[in-house]
Amino acid sequence: MNDFTTRAVHGAGLVPGESSVPLRPPVYETVAFAFDSAQSIADAFAGRRPQHSYSRISNPTVAELERRVQELSGGLGVLALSSGMAAISTLILTLAESGANLVASRFLFGNTVSLFTRTLAPWGLETRLVDMTRPEQVAAAIDGNTRAVFLESISNPQLEVADLAAIAAVSRAARVPLILDNTAPTFYLCPARNFGVDIELLSSTKYLSGGGTSVGGLIIDHGLFDWATSPRLAKGAAAYGPFALLATLRREVNRNLGACLAPQAAAAQILGLETLALRIERSSATALALAEFLQAQPQVQATGYPGLSEHPGHALADKQFGGRYGGILTFDLESQAACFACIDRLRLIKRATNINDNKSLAIHPASTIFGEFSPEEQAVMEIRPGTIRISVGLEAPEDLMADLKQALVNP
Ligand SMILES: *Cc1c(COP(=O)(O)O)cnc(C)c1O
């Protein structure tokens, strides 16, 4: 081994089991993993031995994130993916097929609406949009071709809170899995499994990434659904039992679609997870103070925040999120022009999309996240031209109030 390049490529070789233990999980920035024999690589490919082989399928740093999320969420198992949208699209492509339908909330994240009604519709998947505050509408929309019921724990930007246990009772009676996008409160505030949610999804880009560091998504199977009754997963259930969904995702659908999380992003998100509770507590308390402050401003026509006692979902939010309501609030001014002027005057709060960054962010949803939808479509989704959304960060409440006060001053 005297050749320069041969030595440069192989080095001295990593020494496994060295005595120094790193306190931060190492970033396994590698595509493939070496095996000690042809038989052991064959065993890994056949699933007879759980071993990392290729980082599109699994990676030790990503697995560490998955393990920590599994412990904290109480799930049966977790798959981390490259984005929240990857988590949603990969999950739906695993559960549904052409000719099937989804029963989904009429209030969904803009890109999720677009995924269901624009990207997946031409492949033969129908989406039936319902009012999730009326479980009887959900029950009426479900039929023999329904593959999932889908909603968000706090819809954004409408901030609707539905009764998760009531929706879970409807979907369980119909033997259809209930999917909850739990991005806004996360499993720290909202223990989805306790309310009967079968599959929890998160955009880990938001609170989990620890301050807008990295894009990522999570699928958590809570182990409550019998996959033997699922048309797409019955075969997987015969082979993997309760792990049918997770195994089919990892060993087939996500392996084939390839939306894997990068190990560097997983390391950032592990670090973010360690301060998740502190940041949610802080931004939730500040958001409540800001919502009360905005209510008292003469230019503000309406303030939306589940922590306000007059919010229609307040009692449910109390029950489901333990008296903290997350970092997103909205307020309405008289027009889009008034919103633009207010946003343009902000000095501390950043003009940016994204939510749950450490920095507070402001956006006008109708002209951005929902800009691809017509005014009529926006009206159905209750996206109003006069609404500003604020994602509350970790700054001192009085600094944020001062910034909003000066931005609201001159109409
Ligand atoms: C941001 C977001 C998504 C999409 O997540 P990405 O990580 O941006 O792909 C999905 N659902 C909700 C509720 C979100 O806020």
PDBQT file of the ligand as one rigid body, heavy atoms in Angstrom, charges set to zero:
ROOT
HETATM    1  C1  LIG A 501     -43.939  23.557   6.576  1.00  0.00    +0.000 C 
HETATM    2  C2  LIG A 501     -45.037  22.588   6.691  1.00  0.00    +0.000 A 
HETATM    3  C3  LIG A 501     -45.076  21.442   5.896  1.00  0.00    +0.000 A 
HETATM    4  C4  LIG A 501     -44.032  21.153   4.839  1.00  0.00    +0.000 C 
HETATM    5  O1  LIG A 501     -42.794  20.947   5.419  1.00  0.00    +0.000 OA
HETATM    6  P1  LIG A 501     -41.396  21.192   4.648  1.00  0.00    +0.000 P 
HETATM    7  O2  LIG A 501     -40.390  20.700   5.618  1.00  0.00    +0.000 OA
HETATM    8  O3  LIG A 501     -41.308  22.644   4.342  1.00  0.00    +0.000 OA
HETATM    9  O4  LIG A 501     -41.457  20.358   3.411  1.00  0.00    +0.000 OA
HETATM   10  C5  LIG A 501     -46.126  20.581   6.067  1.00  0.00    +0.000 A 
HETATM   11  N1  LIG A 501     -47.086  20.808   6.980  1.00  0.00    +0.000 NA
HETATM   12  C6  LIG A 501     -47.088  21.904   7.767  1.00  0.00    +0.000 A 
HETATM   13  C7  LIG A 501     -48.178  22.093   8.760  1.00  0.00    +0.000 C 
HETATM   14  C8  LIG A 501     -46.064  22.831   7.652  1.00  0.00    +0.000 A 
HETATM   15  O5  LIG A 501     -46.069  23.929   8.423  1.00  0.00    +0.000 OA
ENDROOT
TORSDOF 0
